[in-house]
Amino acid sequence: MEFITVHTTQNIGIDYEIGGLGERIVARIIDYAIFIPFLIVGAIMASGLSSTGLGIYFIALFAIFIFYDLLCEVFFNGQSFGKKVMKIRVISLDGRRPKFSQYLLRWLFRLVDFAITGSLGALIAAIATKNGQRIGDIVAGTALIKTHARTTQDNIIYAPTNDAYQPVFTQVTQLRDSDISLIHEVMENYYKTGNSVLVYNLADRIRAHLAISMPANMDSMKFLQTLLKDYSHISAHADIL
């Protein structure tokens, strides 16, 4: 099992499990399979359409096929339908969501990874590189990681609280959705690797940012869990209002 450490903008290192070759290959097969029904429809319509109409249909289908990966990754947060099924995703090595230019570079180098080298370029690069990157990933500064959690969601994400719940830290409203996502990821990483240093560091940063004095009987993990519970409660009731 191989991991890649990505440092977020808050300088917190998050460990992700690298997407395996088997998952990538199956994801690719699923993506290709999506187009089979459209090819069958085209063959069925061949007798009823003019050569011009049939030509337009297949040209449009080919264009969609060519740009499929780029469009999916841009609009679906680094995932094609096959990647989503296999729970893998493209991320940027700088800890941010990949920019369009990174997706574009990754897509352009498919010519080298797959077309020119007959997929050998992608296969050899993924095996040889530390982060399991194909050539397009190396150039774009991206990598494929697994998205499934190493623990149950109940350990990390709280269910909506009841109306009687009183938030402990109302300052949580100062946090952004990206901050809450980071808390989730750090806690997922803790349950996966047991690395408590990340928990302590993040808790210290958030306490300083929100100017919170943590109760004496509350440790860093409990502090982060309480923040998530408070955020969930406040957000839910704000939506109702």
N, C-alpha and C positions, 0 to 999 in steps of 0.2 A: 504494500500500500504506500503510494508516494503522495507527498504533500507539497504545496507551493505556498509560501508566505507572502502575502500582499499587505503592504503598509498603507493604511488609510490616510486621508488628509489630516486626521487627528494624531498621526504617527503611532497608531495602534496596529501591530502586526496580527493579521488574521490568517490562520492556516486553512487552506482549502484542499480537498482531495482532488488530485488530477484526474480528469476524465480518461478512462481506459480505451485502448484501441478497439476492443470488442463493442463497447457502447457507441463509439464513433461510427464504426462500420454499420451497426444495426440502424443507427439514426439516419445514415446515408441511404440505406436500403428503403427505409420508411419514406424518406423524402422523394426518392425516385418512384416508389410505388404509387404515390399520390397522383402522378401523371398518367398512369396506365388507363384508368377509366376514360380520360379525355382522348387518349389515342384510340380506344375502342369506339368511342362516340364518333370520332373523325372517320374511322373505317366504315362505320354503319352509314354515315351521311354521305359517303363518297359517291354512291349511286344517285343520290337525290340532289346534290349540289353541282353547280357549274364548276369548271376547273378553276375559275377565278375565285369563287366563294370558298372552295376547299383550300386553295392556296392561302387566302387571307386567314382562314381558321388555323392552319398549321403554322403560319408565320407568327401569329399572335401567341399560339401555344409555345412555340420555340422561344419567343422573347420572354414570356413569363418564366420558362424553365431556366433561361440564362440568368435572369435577375432575381430568381426565387430566393437564393440564400442571402443576398445583400438586403433585399427588402424585408425579409423575415427578421434578420438580426437587428436591423435598424429599428423596426417598429415593434418587435416583440422582445426587447431587452436581451439581445444576444442569443436568441433561440429560434431555430426553425421548428416545424412541427415534429420532425424526427428527434431533434435535440430535446424538445419538451417531453416527449414520451419517454426518452431514455434518461431524463433528469440531468442533462449537462447543459452548460451555458458558457458563452464567450465572455470573458472579463478582461479588463485592462490591468496591466501589471503595476500601474501607479495607484491602484485602489479606487479609481473613479470609474464611472460608467464609460465604456468605450465611446469615443467621439465618432462622428460619421466618417472622418478621414481614416480612422483605424479600421472600421468595417470595410471601407472602400479598398484600402490597401490589401486587407486580408482576402477580399473577393477577387481583386485583380490578379493576385499571385496564385489563384486556383489554376491559372494557365500553366504555371510551373509545377505546382504540387500535383495536379491531376492530368491535365491535357498533354503537355509536352513530355512528361516523364512517365505517363501511364500509371499514375498514383504512387509510383515508387519514391518520388521526391517527398511526398507527404509522409509515407510510411517510414522511410529511413530517418527523416528529420524528427518525427515523433518519438522514435525509439532512441535516437542518439542524444537528443537534447534533455537537459535536466528537468525542464518543466513540461515535457511532452508536447512541444510546439512543432507544428508543421512550418514550412518556410514562410508562408503568409503570416503566421502568428509571430515569428521572429521579427519580420520586417515591421509589422504593425504594432508590436509591443503588447500582444494579447496572449491569452491561453484559454484552454477549455477546462472547466472544473465541474465537479459533481455538485448538484444543488440540493440533494436530499439531506435532511438533518440526521445527525448521529444519535438523536434522542427524540423522544416523543414531544409533540408540540405542547402537551400539558405541562412539561417541565419548564417551558420558556414563555409561552404566550398565555395570558390569563383570559378566561372566559369573561364575558361582560359581568360586571359587578351589579349587585342589587342596589336599589335606590337608597338603602340605609347606609351604604358604605361611605365613609368620610375619608377623602384623600389625605395622605400624610404630608406629601410635599406638593403644595399647589404651584410651586415654582416650575413644575414640570411643563407647564404651558409655554415656557420660554424655549423649550426644545423643538427642533424641527423633526419632520418625519425621518430625515436621513440620520438624525441622532438616535432616534428610537430603533431604526434598522440596525445601526451599529451596535446598540446594546444587545439586540437579538443575536447578532452574529458573534459577538464576544461570548455570550452565554452558550451558544451552540458550540463554539470552539472549546469552551471549558468542559462541557459534558463529553466532547469528543476526545480531547487530548489531556484533560486534567490540568491544563496550564492556568493556574490561579493568578499568575503575575498580571495577565491581561485584565482580569477582573479588578484587581487592586488598582492598576494604573488608570483604567477607564473611570472607576468610581471616584478616584481622587480628582481627575480632570473635571468630571461633571459637578462634584461638590464645589470645586473652586469656581466653575463657570456660573453656577446658580447661587453661590454664596450660602450654601446649606451647611448647618452644623448637624452632623449625624448623631443620633442617639447613642449612648454608650453601649446599649445592649444590641446594637444592630451592626452586623459585619458588612463587608463590601458586597457580597453576593445578595444578601437580604435587601440591601439598599437598592441595587439594580432591579431586583424583582419587584420591590415596592414602587419604584418609578414606573415600571411597565404597567402595574396594576392601576396606579393613579392616572397615568396617561390614558389607559383604556377606559376608565370610568369617566373622566372628564370629557374625552372625545365623544363617547357614546351619548352623554347627556347634552353636549353641545349640538350634536346632530338632531336630537329630539327638539331642542329649542329652536 
